[in-house]
Amino acid sequence: MPKIKTRKSAYKRYKKTGAGNFLRRHAYKGHLLRKKSQARKRKLSQNLCVSTSNSRAIKLMLPY
């Protein structure tokens, strides 16, 4: 039986927590930052948990 490969793109984007959830970054923090307020940029830099509807797909991409 061959080993299951990890999707490297998902491995770079998501981190697994101790409870089994996945953390992700906010979108819209890559460029065009001059027009965004400091409070908005500060909130975008915080990590948040992936929704439960998407966590099953990420779990398949990250088997280990």
mmCIF file as gemmi writes it, N, C-alpha and C atoms, coordinates in Angstrom:
data_model
loop_
_atom_site.group_PDB
_atom_site.id
_atom_site.type_symbol
_atom_site.label_atom_id
_atom_site.label_alt_id
_atom_site.label_comp_id
_atom_site.label_asym_id
_atom_site.label_entity_id
_atom_site.label_seq_id
_atom_site.pdbx_PDB_ins_code
_atom_site.Cartn_x
_atom_site.Cartn_y
_atom_site.Cartn_z
_atom_site.occupancy
_atom_site.B_iso_or_equiv
_atom_site.pdbx_formal_charge
_atom_site.auth_seq_id
_atom_site.auth_asym_id
_atom_site.pdbx_PDB_model_num
ATOM 1 N N . MET Axp A 1 ? 0.838 -1.182 0 1 0 ? 1 A 1
ATOM 2 C CA . MET Axp A 1 ? 0 0 0 1 0 ? 1 A 1
ATOM 3 C C . MET Axp A 1 ? 0.884 1.247 0 1 0 ? 1 A 1
ATOM 4 N N . PRO Axp A 2 ? 0.739 2.139 -0.964 1 0 ? 2 A 1
ATOM 5 C CA . PRO Axp A 2 ? 1.582 3.339 -0.975 1 0 ? 2 A 1
ATOM 6 C C . PRO Axp A 2 ? 1.167 4.334 0.099 1 0 ? 2 A 1
ATOM 7 N N . LYS Axp A 3 ? 2.124 5.172 0.45 1 0 ? 3 A 1
ATOM 8 C CA . LYS Axp A 3 ? 1.833 6.21 1.435 1 0 ? 3 A 1
ATOM 9 C C . LYS Axp A 3 ? 0.977 7.31 0.805 1 0 ? 3 A 1
ATOM 10 N N . ILE Axp A 4 ? 0.175 7.966 1.621 1 0 ? 4 A 1
ATOM 11 C CA . ILE Axp A 4 ? -0.641 9.076 1.155 1 0 ? 4 A 1
ATOM 12 C C . ILE Axp A 4 ? 0.221 10.332 1.136 1 0 ? 4 A 1
ATOM 13 N N . LYS Axp A 5 ? 0.186 11.049 0.034 1 0 ? 5 A 1
ATOM 14 C CA . LYS Axp A 5 ? 0.993 12.257 -0.075 1 0 ? 5 A 1
ATOM 15 C C . LYS Axp A 5 ? 0.238 13.465 0.477 1 0 ? 5 A 1
ATOM 16 N N . THR Axp A 6 ? 1.003 14.362 1.084 1 0 ? 6 A 1
ATOM 17 C CA . THR Axp A 6 ? 0.45 15.61 1.601 1 0 ? 6 A 1
ATOM 18 C C . THR Axp A 6 ? 0.401 16.633 0.474 1 0 ? 6 A 1
ATOM 19 N N . ARG Axp A 7 ? -0.701 17.378 0.379 1 0 ? 7 A 1
ATOM 20 C CA . ARG Axp A 7 ? -0.771 18.481 -0.58 1 0 ? 7 A 1
ATOM 21 C C . ARG Axp A 7 ? 0.074 19.624 -0.033 1 0 ? 7 A 1
ATOM 22 N N . LYS Axp A 8 ? 1.152 19.924 -0.721 1 0 ? 8 A 1
ATOM 23 C CA . LYS Axp A 8 ? 2.108 20.909 -0.212 1 0 ? 8 A 1
ATOM 24 C C . LYS Axp A 8 ? 1.515 22.313 -0.146 1 0 ? 8 A 1
ATOM 25 N N . SER Axp A 9 ? 0.608 22.632 -1.061 1 0 ? 9 A 1
ATOM 26 C CA . SER Axp A 9 ? -0.011 23.96 -1.019 1 0 ? 9 A 1
ATOM 27 C C . SER Axp A 9 ? -0.861 24.119 0.231 1 0 ? 9 A 1
ATOM 28 N N . ALA Axp A 10 ? -1.579 23.061 0.617 1 0 ? 10 A 1
ATOM 29 C CA . ALA Axp A 10 ? -2.394 23.115 1.831 1 0 ? 10 A 1
ATOM 30 C C . ALA Axp A 10 ? -1.501 23.113 3.079 1 0 ? 10 A 1
ATOM 31 N N . TYR Axp A 11 ? -0.387 22.402 3.017 1 0 ? 11 A 1
ATOM 32 C CA . TYR Axp A 11 ? 0.536 22.34 4.143 1 0 ? 11 A 1
ATOM 33 C C . TYR Axp A 11 ? 1.114 23.716 4.467 1 0 ? 11 A 1
ATOM 34 N N . LYS Axp A 12 ? 1.334 24.537 3.427 1 0 ? 12 A 1
ATOM 35 C CA . LYS Axp A 12 ? 1.878 25.872 3.634 1 0 ? 12 A 1
ATOM 36 C C . LYS Axp A 12 ? 0.809 26.858 4.122 1 0 ? 12 A 1
ATOM 37 N N . ARG Axp A 13 ? -0.449 26.595 3.84 1 0 ? 13 A 1
ATOM 38 C CA . ARG Axp A 13 ? -1.51 27.543 4.166 1 0 ? 13 A 1
ATOM 39 C C . ARG Axp A 13 ? -2.181 27.292 5.507 1 0 ? 13 A 1
ATOM 40 N N . TYR Axp A 14 ? -2.244 26.06 5.965 1 0 ? 14 A 1
ATOM 41 C CA . TYR Axp A 14 ? -3.021 25.718 7.162 1 0 ? 14 A 1
ATOM 42 C C . TYR Axp A 14 ? -2.128 25.087 8.211 1 0 ? 14 A 1
ATOM 43 N N . LYS Axp A 15 ? -2.438 25.371 9.471 1 0 ? 15 A 1
ATOM 44 C CA . LYS Axp A 15 ? -1.742 24.761 10.602 1 0 ? 15 A 1
ATOM 45 C C . LYS Axp A 15 ? -2.778 24.068 11.469 1 0 ? 15 A 1
ATOM 46 N N . LYS Axp A 16 ? -2.441 22.896 11.977 1 0 ? 16 A 1
ATOM 47 C CA . LYS Axp A 16 ? -3.362 22.126 12.798 1 0 ? 16 A 1
ATOM 48 C C . LYS Axp A 16 ? -3.178 22.5 14.263 1 0 ? 16 A 1
ATOM 49 N N . THR Axp A 17 ? -4.283 22.709 14.976 1 0 ? 17 A 1
ATOM 50 C CA . THR Axp A 17 ? -4.229 23.039 16.396 1 0 ? 17 A 1
ATOM 51 C C . THR Axp A 17 ? -4.269 21.755 17.213 1 0 ? 17 A 1
ATOM 52 N N . GLY Axp A 18 ? -4.11 21.892 18.503 1 0 ? 18 A 1
ATOM 53 C CA . GLY Axp A 18 ? -4.144 20.734 19.377 1 0 ? 18 A 1
ATOM 54 C C . GLY Axp A 18 ? -5.513 20.092 19.449 1 0 ? 18 A 1
ATOM 55 N N . ALA Axp A 19 ? -6.567 20.878 19.253 1 0 ? 19 A 1
ATOM 56 C CA . ALA Axp A 19 ? -7.93 20.348 19.31 1 0 ? 19 A 1
ATOM 57 C C . ALA Axp A 19 ? -8.353 19.701 18.001 1 0 ? 19 A 1
ATOM 58 N N . GLY Axp A 20 ? -7.501 19.782 16.97 1 0 ? 20 A 1
ATOM 59 C CA . GLY Axp A 20 ? -7.844 19.185 15.692 1 0 ? 20 A 1
ATOM 60 C C . GLY Axp A 20 ? -8.424 20.148 14.683 1 0 ? 20 A 1
ATOM 61 N N . ASN Axp A 21 ? -8.53 21.43 15.05 1 0 ? 21 A 1
ATOM 62 C CA . ASN Axp A 21 ? -9.01 22.431 14.101 1 0 ? 21 A 1
ATOM 63 C C . ASN Axp A 21 ? -7.856 22.901 13.222 1 0 ? 21 A 1
ATOM 64 N N . PHE Axp A 22 ? -8.172 23.688 12.216 1 0 ? 22 A 1
ATOM 65 C CA . PHE Axp A 22 ? -7.153 24.229 11.33 1 0 ? 22 A 1
ATOM 66 C C . PHE Axp A 22 ? -7.197 25.744 11.375 1 0 ? 22 A 1
ATOM 67 N N . LEU Axp A 23 ? -6.014 26.352 11.407 1 0 ? 23 A 1
ATOM 68 C CA . LEU Axp A 23 ? -5.901 27.799 11.397 1 0 ? 23 A 1
ATOM 69 C C . LEU Axp A 23 ? -5.565 28.267 9.993 1 0 ? 23 A 1
ATOM 70 N N . ARG Axp A 24 ? -6.105 29.422 9.618 1 0 ? 24 A 1
ATOM 71 C CA . ARG Axp A 24 ? -5.817 30.015 8.32 1 0 ? 24 A 1
ATOM 72 C C . ARG Axp A 24 ? -5.607 31.505 8.491 1 0 ? 24 A 1
ATOM 73 N N . ARG Axp A 25 ? -5.044 32.123 7.464 1 0 ? 25 A 1
ATOM 74 C CA . ARG Axp A 25 ? -4.831 33.568 7.462 1 0 ? 25 A 1
ATOM 75 C C . ARG Axp A 25 ? -5.995 34.254 6.775 1 0 ? 25 A 1
ATOM 76 N N . HIS Axp A 26 ? -6.13 35.543 7.042 1 0 ? 26 A 1
ATOM 77 C CA . HIS Axp A 26 ? -7.137 36.347 6.355 1 0 ? 26 A 1
ATOM 78 C C . HIS Axp A 26 ? -6.665 36.662 4.939 1 0 ? 26 A 1
ATOM 79 N N . ALA Axp A 27 ? -7.613 36.901 4.065 1 0 ? 27 A 1
ATOM 80 C CA . ALA Axp A 27 ? -7.306 37.376 2.723 1 0 ? 27 A 1
ATOM 81 C C . ALA Axp A 27 ? -7.171 38.899 2.74 1 0 ? 27 A 1
ATOM 82 N N . TYR Axp A 28 ? -6.751 39.462 1.616 1 0 ? 28 A 1
ATOM 83 C CA . TYR Axp A 28 ? -6.654 40.916 1.401 1 0 ? 28 A 1
ATOM 84 C C . TYR Axp A 28 ? -5.572 41.591 2.24 1 0 ? 28 A 1
ATOM 85 N N . LYS Axp A 29 ? -4.512 40.892 2.566 1 0 ? 29 A 1
ATOM 86 C CA . LYS Axp A 29 ? -3.407 41.511 3.289 1 0 ? 29 A 1
ATOM 87 C C . LYS Axp A 29 ? -2.116 41.434 2.483 1 0 ? 29 A 1
ATOM 88 N N . GLY Axp A 30 ? -2.203 41.085 1.207 1 0 ? 30 A 1
ATOM 89 C CA . GLY Axp A 30 ? -1.001 40.915 0.401 1 0 ? 30 A 1
ATOM 90 C C . GLY Axp A 30 ? -0.468 42.199 -0.198 1 0 ? 30 A 1
ATOM 91 N N . HIS Axp A 31 ? -1.337 43.063 -0.67 1 0 ? 31 A 1
ATOM 92 C CA . HIS Axp A 31 ? -0.903 44.294 -1.332 1 0 ? 31 A 1
ATOM 93 C C . HIS Axp A 31 ? -2.025 45.319 -1.227 1 0 ? 31 A 1
ATOM 94 N N . LEU Axp A 32 ? -1.778 46.52 -1.766 1 0 ? 32 A 1
ATOM 95 C CA . LEU Axp A 32 ? -2.711 47.656 -1.684 1 0 ? 32 A 1
ATOM 96 C C . LEU Axp A 32 ? -3.049 47.988 -0.23 1 0 ? 32 A 1
ATOM 97 N N . LEU Axp A 33 ? -2.008 48.128 0.579 1 0 ? 33 A 1
ATOM 98 C CA . LEU Axp A 33 ? -2.2 48.321 2.015 1 0 ? 33 A 1
ATOM 99 C C . LEU Axp A 33 ? -2.27 49.796 2.416 1 0 ? 33 A 1
ATOM 100 N N . ARG Axp A 34 ? -1.979 50.711 1.508 1 0 ? 34 A 1
ATOM 101 C CA . ARG Axp A 34 ? -1.978 52.128 1.885 1 0 ? 34 A 1
ATOM 102 C C . ARG Axp A 34 ? -3.381 52.648 2.137 1 0 ? 34 A 1
ATOM 103 N N . LYS Axp A 35 ? -4.338 52.144 1.392 1 0 ? 35 A 1
ATOM 104 C CA . LYS Axp A 35 ? -5.702 52.644 1.548 1 0 ? 35 A 1
ATOM 105 C C . LYS Axp A 35 ? -6.458 51.985 2.689 1 0 ? 35 A 1
ATOM 106 N N . LYS Axp A 36 ? -5.936 50.922 3.234 1 0 ? 36 A 1
ATOM 107 C CA . LYS Axp A 36 ? -6.603 50.233 4.337 1 0 ? 36 A 1
ATOM 108 C C . LYS Axp A 36 ? -6.195 50.867 5.658 1 0 ? 36 A 1
ATOM 109 N N . SER Axp A 37 ? -7.135 50.942 6.566 1 0 ? 37 A 1
ATOM 110 C CA . SER Axp A 37 ? -6.854 51.561 7.859 1 0 ? 37 A 1
ATOM 111 C C . SER Axp A 37 ? -6.009 50.635 8.722 1 0 ? 37 A 1
ATOM 112 N N . GLN Axp A 38 ? -5.412 51.233 9.761 1 0 ? 38 A 1
ATOM 113 C CA . GLN Axp A 38 ? -4.572 50.449 10.663 1 0 ? 38 A 1
ATOM 114 C C . GLN Axp A 38 ? -5.379 49.379 11.382 1 0 ? 38 A 1
ATOM 115 N N . ALA Axp A 39 ? -6.589 49.715 11.783 1 0 ? 39 A 1
ATOM 116 C CA . ALA Axp A 39 ? -7.423 48.743 12.494 1 0 ? 39 A 1
ATOM 117 C C . ALA Axp A 39 ? -7.795 47.579 11.587 1 0 ? 39 A 1
ATOM 118 N N . ARG Axp A 40 ? -8.077 47.875 10.334 1 0 ? 40 A 1
ATOM 119 C CA . ARG Axp A 40 ? -8.422 46.808 9.391 1 0 ? 40 A 1
ATOM 120 C C . ARG Axp A 40 ? -7.24 45.896 9.126 1 0 ? 40 A 1
ATOM 121 N N . LYS Axp A 41 ? -6.043 46.481 8.969 1 0 ? 41 A 1
ATOM 122 C CA . LYS Axp A 41 ? -4.852 45.673 8.738 1 0 ? 41 A 1
ATOM 123 C C . LYS Axp A 41 ? -4.5 44.839 9.965 1 0 ? 41 A 1
ATOM 124 N N . ARG Axp A 42 ? -4.751 45.394 11.143 1 0 ? 42 A 1
ATOM 125 C CA . ARG Axp A 42 ? -4.468 44.66 12.373 1 0 ? 42 A 1
ATOM 126 C C . ARG Axp A 42 ? -5.392 43.455 12.499 1 0 ? 42 A 1
ATOM 127 N N . LYS Axp A 43 ? -6.666 43.618 12.132 1 0 ? 43 A 1
ATOM 128 C CA . LYS Axp A 43 ? -7.601 42.5 12.187 1 0 ? 43 A 1
ATOM 129 C C . LYS Axp A 43 ? -7.312 41.461 11.115 1 0 ? 43 A 1
ATOM 130 N N . LEU Axp A 44 ? -6.804 41.909 9.977 1 0 ? 44 A 1
ATOM 131 C CA . LEU Axp A 44 ? -6.49 40.965 8.908 1 0 ? 44 A 1
ATOM 132 C C . LEU Axp A 44 ? -5.259 40.133 9.214 1 0 ? 44 A 1
ATOM 133 N N . SER Axp A 45 ? -4.404 40.597 10.108 1 0 ? 45 A 1
ATOM 134 C CA . SER Axp A 45 ? -3.195 39.843 10.405 1 0 ? 45 A 1
ATOM 135 C C . SER Axp A 45 ? -3.409 38.767 11.462 1 0 ? 45 A 1
ATOM 136 N N . GLN Axp A 46 ? -4.59 38.701 12.05 1 0 ? 46 A 1
ATOM 137 C CA . GLN Axp A 46 ? -4.874 37.656 13.033 1 0 ? 46 A 1
ATOM 138 C C . GLN Axp A 46 ? -5.292 36.366 12.33 1 0 ? 46 A 1
ATOM 139 N N . ASN Axp A 47 ? -4.932 35.246 12.918 1 0 ? 47 A 1
ATOM 140 C CA . ASN Axp A 47 ? -5.344 33.951 12.386 1 0 ? 47 A 1
ATOM 141 C C . ASN Axp A 47 ? -6.735 33.609 12.894 1 0 ? 47 A 1
ATOM 142 N N . LEU Axp A 48 ? -7.439 32.774 12.141 1 0 ? 48 A 1
ATOM 143 C CA . LEU Axp A 48 ? -8.751 32.323 12.577 1 0 ? 48 A 1
ATOM 144 C C . LEU Axp A 48 ? -8.947 30.879 12.154 1 0 ? 48 A 1
ATOM 145 N N . CYS Axp A 49 ? -9.924 30.224 12.759 1 0 ? 49 A 1
ATOM 146 C CA . CYS Axp A 49 ? -10.188 28.818 12.48 1 0 ? 49 A 1
ATOM 147 C C . CYS Axp A 49 ? -10.952 28.677 11.173 1 0 ? 49 A 1
ATOM 148 N N . VAL Axp A 50 ? -10.678 27.583 10.491 1 0 ? 50 A 1
ATOM 149 C CA . VAL Axp A 50 ? -11.384 27.265 9.253 1 0 ? 50 A 1
ATOM 150 C C . VAL Axp A 50 ? -12.801 26.826 9.613 1 0 ? 50 A 1
ATOM 151 N N . SER Axp A 51 ? -13.757 27.15 8.757 1 0 ? 51 A 1
ATOM 152 C CA . SER Axp A 51 ? -15.141 26.758 9.021 1 0 ? 51 A 1
ATOM 153 C C . SER Axp A 51 ? -15.27 25.234 8.982 1 0 ? 51 A 1
ATOM 154 N N . THR Axp A 52 ? -16.275 24.729 9.648 1 0 ? 52 A 1
ATOM 155 C CA . THR Axp A 52 ? -16.449 23.278 9.74 1 0 ? 52 A 1
ATOM 156 C C . THR Axp A 52 ? -16.785 22.649 8.398 1 0 ? 52 A 1
ATOM 157 N N . SER Axp A 53 ? -17.416 23.413 7.509 1 0 ? 53 A 1
ATOM 158 C CA . SER Axp A 53 ? -17.744 22.855 6.196 1 0 ? 53 A 1
ATOM 159 C C . SER Axp A 53 ? -16.492 22.656 5.337 1 0 ? 53 A 1
ATOM 160 N N . ASN Axp A 54 ? -15.445 23.449 5.559 1 0 ? 54 A 1
ATOM 161 C CA . ASN Axp A 54 ? -14.204 23.317 4.795 1 0 ? 54 A 1
ATOM 162 C C . ASN Axp A 54 ? -13.174 22.437 5.485 1 0 ? 54 A 1
ATOM 163 N N . SER Axp A 55 ? -13.348 22.165 6.764 1 0 ? 55 A 1
ATOM 164 C CA . SER Axp A 55 ? -12.311 21.438 7.497 1 0 ? 55 A 1
ATOM 165 C C . SER Axp A 55 ? -12.188 19.986 7.052 1 0 ? 55 A 1
ATOM 166 N N . ARG Axp A 56 ? -13.265 19.394 6.566 1 0 ? 56 A 1
ATOM 167 C CA . ARG Axp A 56 ? -13.195 18 6.103 1 0 ? 56 A 1
ATOM 168 C C . ARG Axp A 56 ? -12.315 17.891 4.854 1 0 ? 56 A 1
ATOM 169 N N . ALA Axp A 57 ? -12.412 18.84 3.948 1 0 ? 57 A 1
ATOM 170 C CA . ALA Axp A 57 ? -11.602 18.831 2.739 1 0 ? 57 A 1
ATOM 171 C C . ALA Axp A 57 ? -10.131 19.055 3.082 1 0 ? 57 A 1
ATOM 172 N N . ILE Axp A 58 ? -9.856 19.915 4.045 1 0 ? 58 A 1
ATOM 173 C CA . ILE Axp A 58 ? -8.477 20.167 4.443 1 0 ? 58 A 1
ATOM 174 C C . ILE Axp A 58 ? -7.903 18.954 5.155 1 0 ? 58 A 1
ATOM 175 N N . LYS Axp A 59 ? -8.723 18.26 5.904 1 0 ? 59 A 1
ATOM 176 C CA . LYS Axp A 59 ? -8.276 17.058 6.588 1 0 ? 59 A 1
ATOM 177 C C . LYS Axp A 59 ? -7.844 15.976 5.603 1 0 ? 59 A 1
ATOM 178 N N . LEU Axp A 60 ? -8.494 15.913 4.453 1 0 ? 60 A 1
ATOM 179 C CA . LEU Axp A 60 ? -8.094 14.957 3.421 1 0 ? 60 A 1
ATOM 180 C C . LEU Axp A 60 ? -6.793 15.363 2.76 1 0 ? 60 A 1
ATOM 181 N N . MET Axp A 61 ? -6.552 16.67 2.653 1 0 ? 61 A 1
ATOM 182 C CA . MET Axp A 61 ? -5.32 17.148 2.028 1 0 ? 61 A 1
ATOM 183 C C . MET Axp A 61 ? -4.108 17.019 2.944 1 0 ? 61 A 1
ATOM 184 N N . LEU Axp A 62 ? -4.363 17.031 4.262 1 0 ? 62 A 1
ATOM 185 C CA . LEU Axp A 62 ? -3.275 16.941 5.246 1 0 ? 62 A 1
ATOM 186 C C . LEU Axp A 62 ? -3.453 15.668 6.075 1 0 ? 62 A 1
ATOM 187 N N . PRO Axp A 63 ? -3.053 14.521 5.563 1 0 ? 63 A 1
ATOM 188 C CA . PRO Axp A 63 ? -3.334 13.283 6.285 1 0 ? 63 A 1
ATOM 189 C C . PRO Axp A 63 ? -2.471 13.078 7.525 1 0 ? 63 A 1
ATOM 190 N N . TYR Axp A 64 ? -1.311 13.73 7.617 1 0 ? 64 A 1
ATOM 191 C CA . TYR Axp A 64 ? -0.411 13.477 8.739 1 0 ? 64 A 1
ATOM 192 C C . TYR Axp A 64 ? -0.311 14.673 9.649 1 0 ? 64 A 1
